[in-house]
């Protein structure tokens, strides 16, 4: 019961390669070992990994994470965990050492579904507040006053109140450090592409998610993939 495997990689292919090959982690893991994958990957791959873990006699969960570098440093991350109840119960003990909120989202793959939907919202929100800052400036409204009003009005959202893309409005945000991540734009683009792949796989239209993906793709193609995702405001400022 004391043996735990934790992975955190960038793609489903990487997780399957590290875990599921003939000389991979699962081939060498002890029976009833707990396997926690904290990667953000596609739902289909997460379910494949879960099935492989089960085949090897392991308890497996997908447990992607939200909260970024600051949340990791402070131990305040949120984990969204897909898997059956016995596996979740064991994983909860481990994840509670790293995070503040451990949410059981349902069966295998549902943690990934939750993370992908959340990050699609986050990407759209960052575009929305960036557009508002660009528009406000052209209308002669200061960034400080827009920030104050939105945080006390119906436009309030996490991206504005905790992660504003303009320098000097909040302490500790990437905008204050020349947009050093944080959460890199290239990683946001990866997650947005996952959202669009998932939407296509279940025949759901996400027009705002689709447009947001295109904007981040343009930003990354301009060579800004290693800047924080809040730096997308630069693209919108240039377009304006």
DRENPA-3360 file (N, C-alpha, C; in nm, 2 decimals, always signed):
BEGIN
1 = XXXXXXXX = +0.08/-0.12/+0.00/+0.00/+0.00/+0.00/+0.08/+0.13/+0.00 ~ +0.21/+0.11/+0.03/+0.30/+0.23/+0.04/+0.36/+0.27/-0.09 ~ +0.34/+0.19/-0.20/+0.41/+0.21/-0.32/+0.31/+0.30/-0.41 ~ +0.37/+0.41/-0.46/+0.29/+0.51/-0.54/+0.38/+0.55/-0.66 ~ +0.32/+0.55/-0.78/+0.38/+0.60/-0.90/+0.31/+0.73/-0.94 ~ +0.38/+0.84/-0.96/+0.32/+0.96/-1.01/+0.39/+1.01/-1.13 ~ +0.31/+1.04/-1.24/+0.37/+1.09/-1.36/+0.30/+1.23/-1.39 ~ +0.38/+1.31/-1.46/+0.33/+1.44/-1.50/+0.40/+1.48/-1.63;
9 = XXXXXXXX = +0.34/+1.44/-1.74/+0.41/+1.46/-1.87/+0.32/+1.55/-1.96 ~ +0.36/+1.57/-2.08/+0.29/+1.67/-2.17/+0.19/+1.61/-2.26 ~ +0.20/+1.49/-2.30/+0.11/+1.43/-2.40/+0.07/+1.29/-2.36 ~ -0.05/+1.25/-2.41/-0.09/+1.11/-2.39/+0.01/+1.01/-2.44 ~ +0.07/+1.04/-2.56/+0.16/+0.95/-2.62/+0.28/+0.93/-2.52 ~ +0.33/+1.04/-2.46/+0.44/+1.02/-2.36/+0.40/+0.94/-2.24 ~ +0.28/+0.96/-2.19/+0.24/+0.88/-2.07/+0.23/+0.73/-2.11 ~ +0.17/+0.70/-2.22/+0.16/+0.56/-2.27/+0.30/+0.50/-2.29;
17 = XXXXXXXX = +0.39/+0.58/-2.34/+0.52/+0.53/-2.37/+0.60/+0.50/-2.24 ~ +0.59/+0.59/-2.14/+0.66/+0.58/-2.02/+0.60/+0.46/-1.93 ~ +0.47/+0.45/-1.94/+0.40/+0.35/-1.85/+0.37/+0.22/-1.91 ~ +0.33/+0.22/-2.04/+0.27/+0.10/-2.10/+0.35/+0.01/-2.18 ~ +0.48/+0.05/-2.21/+0.56/-0.04/-2.29/+0.61/-0.16/-2.22 ~ +0.67/-0.25/-2.29/+0.72/-0.38/-2.23/+0.82/-0.36/-2.12 ~ +0.89/-0.24/-2.12/+0.99/-0.21/-2.02/+0.95/-0.09/-1.94 ~ +0.82/-0.05/-1.95/+0.77/+0.07/-1.88/+0.75/+0.05/-1.74;
25 = XXXXXXXX = +0.70/+0.16/-1.68/+0.67/+0.16/-1.53/+0.58/+0.05/-1.49 ~ +0.47/+0.03/-1.56/+0.37/-0.07/-1.52/+0.43/-0.21/-1.52 ~ +0.52/-0.24/-1.61/+0.58/-0.37/-1.61/+0.67/-0.40/-1.49 ~ +0.71/-0.30/-1.42/+0.80/-0.31/-1.30/+0.73/-0.28/-1.17 ~ +0.61/-0.23/-1.18/+0.54/-0.19/-1.06/+0.48/-0.31/-0.98 ~ +0.47/-0.29/-0.85/+0.42/-0.39/-0.76/+0.27/-0.40/-0.78 ~ +0.21/-0.52/-0.76/+0.07/-0.53/-0.76/+0.00/-0.44/-0.65 ~ -0.11/-0.38/-0.69/-0.19/-0.29/-0.60/-0.12/-0.16/-0.57;
33 = XXXXXXXX = -0.01/-0.13/-0.65/+0.06/+0.00/-0.64/-0.04/+0.10/-0.69 ~ -0.04/+0.22/-0.63/-0.13/+0.33/-0.67/-0.06/+0.41/-0.78 ~ -0.12/+0.43/-0.89/-0.07/+0.51/-1.00/-0.15/+0.64/-1.02 ~ -0.09/+0.75/-1.01/-0.15/+0.88/-1.03/-0.09/+0.95/-1.14 ~ -0.17/+0.98/-1.25/-0.11/+1.06/-1.36/-0.17/+1.20/-1.35 ~ -0.07/+1.30/-1.32/-0.11/+1.44/-1.31/-0.10/+1.52/-1.44 ~ -0.07/+1.45/-1.55/-0.06/+1.51/-1.68/-0.19/+1.57/-1.72 ~ -0.19/+1.67/-1.81/-0.31/+1.71/-1.88/-0.30/+1.65/-2.02;
41 = XXXXXXXX = -0.38/+1.55/-2.05/-0.38/+1.48/-2.18/-0.52/+1.46/-2.22 ~ -0.54/+1.40/-2.34/-0.67/+1.37/-2.40/-0.74/+1.26/-2.32 ~ -0.87/+1.27/-2.32/-0.95/+1.18/-2.24/-0.93/+1.03/-2.28 ~ -0.92/+1.01/-2.41/-0.91/+0.87/-2.47/-0.78/+0.81/-2.42 ~ -0.67/+0.89/-2.42/-0.54/+0.83/-2.38/-0.54/+0.81/-2.22 ~ -0.61/+0.89/-2.15/-0.62/+0.87/-2.01/-0.69/+0.74/-1.98 ~ -0.80/+0.71/-2.05/-0.87/+0.59/-2.03/-0.78/+0.47/-2.07 ~ -0.70/+0.48/-2.18/-0.61/+0.38/-2.22/-0.51/+0.35/-2.11;
49 = XXXXXXXX = -0.46/+0.45/-2.05/-0.36/+0.44/-1.95/-0.42/+0.37/-1.83 ~ -0.54/+0.41/-1.79/-0.62/+0.35/-1.68/-0.64/+0.20/-1.71 ~ -0.68/+0.16/-1.83/-0.70/+0.02/-1.86/-0.57/-0.06/-1.85 ~ -0.46/+0.00/-1.89/-0.33/-0.07/-1.88/-0.29/-0.09/-1.74 ~ -0.31/+0.02/-1.66/-0.28/+0.01/-1.51/-0.36/-0.11/-1.45 ~ -0.49/-0.11/-1.48/-0.58/-0.22/-1.43/-0.53/-0.36/-1.47 ~ -0.49/-0.37/-1.60/-0.44/-0.50/-1.65/-0.31/-0.54/-1.57 ~ -0.23/-0.45/-1.53/-0.11/-0.48/-1.45/-0.14/-0.49/-1.30;
57 = XXXXXXXX = -0.26/-0.48/-1.26/-0.30/-0.50/-1.12/-0.27/-0.38/-1.04 ~ -0.27/-0.26/-1.10/-0.25/-0.13/-1.03/-0.38/-0.06/-1.01 ~ -0.39/+0.02/-0.91/-0.50/+0.12/-0.89/-0.46/+0.25/-0.96 ~ -0.54/+0.29/-1.05/-0.50/+0.41/-1.13/-0.61/+0.52/-1.12 ~ -0.56/+0.65/-1.12/-0.64/+0.77/-1.14/-0.58/+0.87/-1.23 ~ -0.66/+0.94/-1.30/-0.61/+1.06/-1.37/-0.64/+1.18/-1.28 ~ -0.53/+1.26/-1.25/-0.54/+1.37/-1.16/-0.47/+1.49/-1.20 ~ -0.52/+1.55/-1.31/-0.46/+1.68/-1.36/-0.48/+1.79/-1.25;
65 = XXXXXXXX = -0.41/+1.89/-1.27/-0.39/+1.99/-1.16/-0.42/+2.13/-1.21 ~ -0.47/+2.22/-1.12/-0.49/+2.36/-1.15/-0.43/+2.44/-1.04 ~ -0.37/+2.55/-1.08/-0.32/+2.64/-0.97/-0.18/+2.70/-1.01 ~ -0.12/+2.64/-1.11/+0.01/+2.69/-1.16/+0.12/+2.69/-1.06 ~ +0.23/+2.76/-1.10/+0.35/+2.76/-1.02/+0.33/+2.81/-0.88 ~ +0.25/+2.92/-0.87/+0.23/+2.98/-0.74/+0.15/+2.88/-0.65 ~ +0.05/+2.81/-0.70/-0.02/+2.71/-0.63/+0.06/+2.59/-0.58 ~ +0.15/+2.55/-0.67/+0.24/+2.44/-0.63/+0.33/+2.48/-0.52;
73 = XXXXXXXX = +0.39/+2.60/-0.53/+0.48/+2.65/-0.42/+0.41/+2.66/-0.29 ~ +0.28/+2.71/-0.29/+0.21/+2.73/-0.17/+0.13/+2.61/-0.12 ~ +0.13/+2.50/-0.20/+0.06/+2.38/-0.16/-0.09/+2.40/-0.17 ~ -0.14/+2.49/-0.26/-0.28/+2.52/-0.26/-0.35/+2.47/-0.40 ~ -0.29/+2.38/-0.46/-0.34/+2.33/-0.59/-0.48/+2.27/-0.58 ~ -0.55/+2.26/-0.69/-0.67/+2.19/-0.70/-0.64/+2.07/-0.79 ~ -0.68/+1.95/-0.74/-0.67/+1.83/-0.82/-0.81/+1.78/-0.86 ~ -0.83/+1.75/-0.99/-0.95/+1.69/-1.03/-0.93/+1.55/-1.07;
81 = XXXXXXXX = -0.99/+1.45/-1.00/-0.95/+1.31/-1.00/-1.05/+1.22/-1.06 ~ -1.01/+1.15/-1.17/-1.10/+1.05/-1.23/-1.05/+0.91/-1.19 ~ -1.15/+0.82/-1.16/-1.11/+0.69/-1.12/-1.22/+0.63/-1.02 ~ -1.21/+0.50/-0.99/-1.31/+0.45/-0.90/-1.28/+0.49/-0.76 ~ -1.38/+0.46/-0.67/-1.38/+0.51/-0.54/-1.26/+0.46/-0.45 ~ -1.22/+0.33/-0.46/-1.11/+0.28/-0.38/-0.98/+0.35/-0.42 ~ -0.96/+0.37/-0.56/-0.84/+0.43/-0.61/-0.83/+0.58/-0.56 ~ -0.95/+0.65/-0.57/-0.96/+0.79/-0.53/-0.93/+0.80/-0.38;
89 = XXXXXXXX = -0.98/+0.71/-0.30/-0.96/+0.73/-0.16/-0.81/+0.72/-0.12 ~ -0.74/+0.63/-0.19/-0.59/+0.62/-0.17/-0.52/+0.74/-0.23 ~ -0.56/+0.79/-0.34/-0.50/+0.90/-0.41/-0.52/+1.03/-0.33 ~ -0.63/+1.04/-0.27/-0.67/+1.16/-0.19/-0.57/+1.19/-0.08 ~ -0.52/+1.08/-0.01/-0.42/+1.09/+0.09/-0.29/+1.15/+0.04 ~ -0.25/+1.11/-0.07/-0.12/+1.15/-0.13/-0.14/+1.30/-0.18 ~ -0.25/+1.32/-0.26/-0.26/+1.45/-0.32/-0.29/+1.56/-0.22 ~ -0.34/+1.53/-0.10/-0.37/+1.63/+0.00/-0.24/+1.69/+0.05;
97 = XXXXXXXX = -0.13/+1.63/+0.03/+0.00/+1.68/+0.07/+0.04/+1.79/-0.02 ~ -0.01/+1.79/-0.15/+0.03/+1.89/-0.25/-0.08/+1.99/-0.28 ~ -0.20/+1.96/-0.25/-0.31/+2.05/-0.29/-0.41/+2.08/-0.17 ~ -0.49/+2.18/-0.20/-0.59/+2.22/-0.10/-0.73/+2.16/-0.13 ~ -0.76/+2.14/-0.26/-0.89/+2.09/-0.30/-0.87/+1.97/-0.39 ~ -0.92/+1.85/-0.34/-0.91/+1.73/-0.42/-1.05/+1.68/-0.45 ~ -1.09/+1.70/-0.58/-1.23/+1.68/-0.62/-1.24/+1.55/-0.70 ~ -1.32/+1.46/-0.66/-1.35/+1.33/-0.73/-1.45/+1.36/-0.84;
105 = XXXXXXXX = -1.41/+1.36/-0.97/-1.49/+1.40/-1.08/-1.57/+1.29/-1.14 ~ -1.54/+1.16/-1.10/-1.61/+1.05/-1.16/-1.52/+0.94/-1.21 ~ -1.56/+0.87/-1.31/-1.48/+0.75/-1.36/-1.35/+0.80/-1.43 ~ -1.27/+0.70/-1.47/-1.15/+0.72/-1.54/-1.17/+0.82/-1.66 ~ -1.08/+0.92/-1.67/-1.09/+1.01/-1.78/-1.16/+1.14/-1.75 ~ -1.25/+1.14/-1.64/-1.33/+1.25/-1.61/-1.24/+1.37/-1.55 ~ -1.13/+1.33/-1.49/-1.04/+1.44/-1.44/-0.99/+1.52/-1.55 ~ -0.95/+1.45/-1.66/-0.90/+1.52/-1.78/-1.01/+1.60/-1.84;
113 = XXXXXXXX = -1.13/+1.55/-1.85/-1.24/+1.62/-1.91/-1.26/+1.75/-1.83 ~ -1.26/+1.75/-1.70/-1.27/+1.87/-1.61/-1.16/+1.97/-1.64 ~ -1.04/+1.92/-1.64/-0.93/+2.01/-1.66/-0.94/+2.08/-1.80 ~ -0.97/+2.00/-1.90/-0.98/+2.06/-2.04/-1.09/+2.16/-2.05 ~ -1.20/+2.14/-1.99/-1.31/+2.23/-1.99/-1.27/+2.36/-1.91 ~ -1.21/+2.34/-1.79/-1.17/+2.45/-1.71/-1.07/+2.54/-1.79 ~ -0.97/+2.48/-1.86/-0.87/+2.56/-1.92/-0.93/+2.63/-2.05 ~ -1.03/+2.57/-2.11/-1.09/+2.64/-2.22/-1.16/+2.77/-2.17;
121 = XXXXXXXX = -1.23/+2.76/-2.05/-1.28/+2.88/-1.99/-1.18/+2.98/-1.96 ~ -1.07/+2.93/-1.91/-0.96/+3.03/-1.87/-0.90/+3.10/-1.99 ~ -0.88/+3.03/-2.10/-0.82/+3.09/-2.22/-0.92/+3.19/-2.28 ~ -1.05/+3.16/-2.28/-1.15/+3.25/-2.33/-1.16/+3.37/-2.24 ~ -1.15/+3.35/-2.11/-1.16/+3.46/-2.01/-1.04/+3.56/-2.03 ~ -0.92/+3.50/-2.05/-0.81/+3.59/-2.06/-0.82/+3.67/-2.19 ~ -0.87/+3.62/-2.30/-0.89/+3.69/-2.42/-0.99/+3.81/-2.39 ~ -1.10/+3.77/-2.32/-1.21/+3.87/-2.30/-1.16/+3.99/-2.22;
129 = XXXXXXXX = -1.08/+3.96/-2.11/-1.04/+4.08/-2.03/-0.93/+4.15/-2.10 ~ -0.85/+4.08/-2.18/-0.74/+4.15/-2.26/-0.81/+4.25/-2.36 ~ -0.91/+4.20/-2.42/-0.98/+4.29/-2.52/-1.04/+4.41/-2.45 ~ -1.09/+4.39/-2.33/-1.15/+4.50/-2.25/-1.05/+4.60/-2.21 ~ -0.93/+4.56/-2.17/-0.82/+4.65/-2.14/-0.78/+4.73/-2.26 ~ -0.77/+4.66/-2.38/-0.73/+4.73/-2.50/-0.84/+4.84/-2.54 ~ -0.96/+4.80/-2.53/-1.07/+4.89/-2.56/-1.08/+5.00/-2.46 ~ -1.07/+4.98/-2.34/-1.07/+5.08/-2.23/-0.97/+5.19/-2.26;
137 = XXXXXXXX = -0.85/+5.15/-2.29/-0.74/+5.24/-2.32/-0.77/+5.34/-2.43 ~ -0.83/+5.28/-2.54/-0.87/+5.36/-2.65/-0.98/+5.46/-2.62 ~ -1.06/+5.42/-2.52/-1.17/+5.51/-2.48/-1.13/+5.61/-2.37 ~ -1.01/+5.60/-2.33/-0.96/+5.70/-2.23/-0.98/+5.66/-2.08 ~ -1.02/+5.53/-2.06/-1.04/+5.48/-1.93/-0.91/+5.41/-1.88 ~ -0.87/+5.44/-1.76/-0.74/+5.39/-1.71/-0.75/+5.24/-1.68 ~ -0.64/+5.17/-1.68/-0.64/+5.03/-1.65/-0.67/+5.00/-1.51 ~ -0.63/+5.10/-1.42/-0.66/+5.08/-1.28/-0.81/+5.09/-1.25;
145 = XXXXXXXX = -0.87/+5.18/-1.32/-1.02/+5.20/-1.29/-1.10/+5.09/-1.35 ~ -1.06/+5.04/-1.47/-1.13/+4.92/-1.53/-1.11/+4.80/-1.43 ~ -0.99/+4.78/-1.38/-0.97/+4.67/-1.29/-1.06/+4.68/-1.17 ~ -1.07/+4.80/-1.11/-1.15/+4.83/-0.99/-1.30/+4.80/-1.02 ~ -1.34/+4.85/-1.13/-1.48/+4.84/-1.17/-1.52/+4.69/-1.19 ~ -1.44/+4.62/-1.28/-1.48/+4.49/-1.31/-1.47/+4.39/-1.19 ~ -1.38/+4.42/-1.10/-1.37/+4.33/-0.98/-1.48/+4.36/-0.88 ~ -1.56/+4.47/-0.91/-1.68/+4.50/-0.82/-1.81/+4.50/-0.90;
153 = XXXXXXXX = -1.80/+4.43/-1.02/-1.92/+4.43/-1.11/-1.93/+4.29/-1.17 ~ -2.03/+4.28/-1.26/-2.07/+4.15/-1.32/-1.96/+4.09/-1.41 ~ -1.86/+4.16/-1.45/-1.76/+4.11/-1.53/-1.65/+4.04/-1.45 ~ -1.66/+4.04/-1.32/-1.56/+3.98/-1.24/-1.53/+3.83/-1.27 ~ -1.41/+3.79/-1.28/-1.37/+3.65/-1.31/-1.23/+3.63/-1.25 ~ -1.19/+3.50/-1.24/-1.06/+3.47/-1.18/-0.95/+3.53/-1.26 ~ -0.96/+3.53/-1.39/-0.85/+3.59/-1.48/-0.82/+3.73/-1.45 ~ -0.93/+3.81/-1.41/-0.91/+3.95/-1.38/-0.87/+3.97/-1.24;
161 = XXXXXXXX = -0.93/+3.90/-1.14/-0.91/+3.93/-1.00/-0.78/+3.87/-0.95 ~ -0.73/+3.76/-1.01/-0.61/+3.69/-0.96/-0.50/+3.69/-1.06 ~ -0.52/+3.73/-1.19/-0.41/+3.70/-1.29/-0.41/+3.81/-1.40 ~ -0.45/+3.93/-1.36/-0.46/+4.04/-1.46/-0.34/+4.05/-1.55 ~ -0.36/+4.07/-1.68/-0.26/+4.07/-1.78/-0.18/+4.20/-1.80 ~ -0.21/+4.30/-1.71/-0.15/+4.43/-1.72/-0.06/+4.45/-1.60 ~ +0.06/+4.50/-1.62/+0.15/+4.52/-1.50/+0.10/+4.62/-1.40 ~ +0.14/+4.59/-1.27/+0.11/+4.69/-1.17/-0.02/+4.68/-1.10;
169 = XXXXXXXX = -0.11/+4.59/-1.15/-0.24/+4.59/-1.09/-0.25/+4.48/-0.97 ~ -0.17/+4.38/-0.98/-0.17/+4.27/-0.88/-0.03/+4.24/-0.85 ~ +0.00/+4.19/-0.72/+0.13/+4.14/-0.69/+0.15/+4.00/-0.74 ~ +0.27/+3.97/-0.78/+0.31/+3.84/-0.81/+0.26/+3.77/-0.94 ~ +0.20/+3.85/-1.03/+0.15/+3.80/-1.15/+0.26/+3.81/-1.26 ~ +0.26/+3.72/-1.36/+0.36/+3.72/-1.47/+0.37/+3.86/-1.54 ~ +0.26/+3.93/-1.55/+0.26/+4.06/-1.62/+0.37/+4.16/-1.55 ~ +0.39/+4.14/-1.43/+0.49/+4.22/-1.36/+0.63/+4.18/-1.38;
177 = XXXXXXXX = +0.65/+4.06/-1.44/+0.79/+4.01/-1.46/+0.81/+3.98/-1.61 ~ +0.77/+4.08/-1.70/+0.79/+4.07/-1.84/+0.72/+3.94/-1.89 ~ +0.62/+3.89/-1.83/+0.54/+3.78/-1.87/+0.61/+3.65/-1.87 ~ +0.71/+3.64/-1.78/+0.77/+3.50/-1.76/+0.67/+3.41/-1.69 ~ +0.65/+3.29/-1.74/+0.54/+3.20/-1.69/+0.58/+3.15/-1.55 ~ +0.49/+3.12/-1.46/+0.34/+3.11/-1.49/+0.31/+2.98/-1.56 ~ +0.22/+3.00/-1.65/+0.16/+2.90/-1.74/+0.19/+2.95/-1.88 ~ +0.28/+2.88/-1.95/+0.32/+2.93/-2.08/+0.21/+2.93/-2.19;
185 = XXXXXXXX = +0.22/+3.02/-2.28/+0.12/+3.03/-2.39/+0.12/+2.90/-2.47 ~ +0.24/+2.84/-2.49/+0.24/+2.71/-2.56/+0.16/+2.60/-2.49 ~ +0.17/+2.60/-2.36/+0.09/+2.50/-2.28/-0.06/+2.53/-2.29 ~ -0.10/+2.66/-2.28/-0.24/+2.70/-2.30/-0.28/+2.65/-2.44 ~ -0.20/+2.67/-2.54/-0.24/+2.63/-2.67/-0.26/+2.48/-2.68 ~ -0.17/+2.40/-2.61/-0.19/+2.26/-2.61/-0.32/+2.22/-2.55 ~ -0.36/+2.28/-2.44/-0.48/+2.25/-2.37/-0.60/+2.29/-2.45 ~ -0.59/+2.41/-2.52/-0.70/+2.45/-2.61/-0.72/+2.36/-2.72;
193 = XXXXXXXX = -0.61/+2.31/-2.78/-0.62/+2.21/-2.89/-0.69/+2.08/-2.84 ~ -0.65/+2.04/-2.71/-0.72/+1.93/-2.66/-0.87/+1.95/-2.65 ~ -0.91/+2.07/-2.61/-1.05/+2.10/-2.60/-1.12/+2.09/-2.73 ~ -1.05/+2.13/-2.84/-1.11/+2.13/-2.97/-1.12/+1.98/-3.02 ~ -1.01/+1.91/-2.99/-1.02/+1.76/-3.03/-1.13/+1.69/-2.96 ~ -1.14/+1.72/-2.83/-1.25/+1.66/-2.75/-1.39/+1.70/-2.81 ~ -1.40/+1.83/-2.84/-1.53/+1.88/-2.89/-1.57/+1.81/-3.02 ~ -1.47/+1.80/-3.10/-1.49/+1.73/-3.23/-1.53/+1.58/-3.22;
201 = XXXXXXXX = -1.47/+1.52/-3.12/-1.49/+1.37/-3.10/-1.63/+1.35/-3.05 ~ -1.70/+1.45/-2.99/-1.83/+1.43/-2.94/-1.93/+1.52/-3.01 ~ -1.89/+1.58/-3.13/-1.97/+1.66/-3.21/-2.04/+1.78/-3.14 ~ -1.95/+1.85/-3.06/-2.00/+1.97/-2.99/-1.93/+2.09/-3.05 ~ -2.01/+2.19/-3.08/-1.95/+2.32/-3.14/-1.91/+2.41/-3.02 ~ -1.79/+2.46/-3.02/-1.74/+2.55/-2.92/-1.68/+2.67/-2.99 ~ -1.76/+2.76/-3.05/-1.71/+2.87/-3.13/-1.61/+2.96/-3.06 ~ -1.64/+2.99/-2.93/-1.54/+3.08/-2.86/-1.41/+3.00/-2.83;
209 = XXXXXXXX = -1.42/+2.88/-2.80/-1.31/+2.79/-2.78/-1.22/+2.78/-2.90 ~ -1.29/+2.77/-3.02/-1.22/+2.76/-3.15/-1.15/+2.89/-3.18 ~ -1.21/+3.00/-3.16/-1.15/+3.13/-3.19/-1.03/+3.16/-3.10 ~ -1.05/+3.12/-2.97/-0.94/+3.14/-2.87/-0.82/+3.06/-2.91 ~ -0.85/+2.93/-2.95/-0.74/+2.85/-3.00/-0.66/+2.91/-3.11 ~ -0.73/+2.97/-3.21/-0.67/+3.03/-3.32/-0.58/+3.15/-3.28 ~ -0.63/+3.23/-3.18/-0.55/+3.35/-3.14/-0.43/+3.30/-3.07 ~ -0.44/+3.20/-2.98/-0.31/+3.15/-2.91/-0.22/+3.08/-3.01;
217 = XXXXXXXX = -0.27/+3.02/-3.12/-0.19/+2.96/-3.22/-0.11/+3.07/-3.29 ~ -0.18/+3.18/-3.33/-0.11/+3.29/-3.39/+0.00/+3.35/-3.30 ~ -0.03/+3.36/-3.17/+0.07/+3.42/-3.08/+0.19/+3.33/-3.07 ~ +0.17/+3.20/-3.06/+0.28/+3.10/-3.05/+0.36/+3.10/-3.18 ~ +0.29/+3.11/-3.29/+0.36/+3.10/-3.42/+0.45/+3.23/-3.44 ~ +0.42/+3.34/-3.37/+0.50/+3.46/-3.37/+0.62/+3.44/-3.29 ~ +0.64/+3.33/-3.22/+0.75/+3.30/-3.14/+0.74/+3.33/-2.99 ~ +0.62/+3.35/-2.94/+0.59/+3.39/-2.80/+0.54/+3.27/-2.71;
225 = XXXXXXXX = +0.57/+3.15/-2.76/+0.51/+3.04/-2.68/+0.56/+3.02/-2.54 ~ +0.69/+3.07/-2.51/+0.74/+3.06/-2.38/+0.71/+3.18/-2.29 ~ +0.63/+3.28/-2.34/+0.58/+3.38/-2.25/+0.45/+3.32/-2.18 ~ +0.42/+3.39/-2.07/+0.30/+3.35/-2.00/+0.17/+3.37/-2.09 ~ +0.07/+3.29/-2.07/-0.05/+3.29/-2.15/-0.12/+3.43/-2.14 ~ -0.10/+3.50/-2.03/-0.16/+3.64/-2.01/-0.09/+3.74/-2.11 ~ +0.02/+3.70/-2.16/+0.09/+3.79/-2.26/+0.01/+3.80/-2.39 ~ -0.10/+3.72/-2.41/-0.18/+3.73/-2.53/-0.23/+3.87/-2.55;
233 = XXXXXXXX = -0.24/+3.95/-2.44/-0.28/+4.09/-2.45/-0.19/+4.17/-2.55 ~ -0.06/+4.13/-2.56/+0.03/+4.19/-2.66/-0.02/+4.17/-2.80 ~ -0.07/+4.05/-2.83/-0.12/+4.03/-2.97/-0.24/+4.12/-2.99 ~ -0.33/+4.13/-2.90/-0.45/+4.21/-2.91/-0.42/+4.36/-2.92 ~ -0.32/+4.40/-2.85/-0.27/+4.55/-2.85/-0.22/+4.58/-2.99 ~ -0.14/+4.49/-3.04/-0.08/+4.51/-3.18/-0.19/+4.51/-3.29 ~ -0.29/+4.43/-3.27/-0.40/+4.42/-3.37/-0.48/+4.55/-3.36 ~ -0.49/+4.61/-3.24/-0.57/+4.73/-3.22/-0.49/+4.85/-3.28;
% end
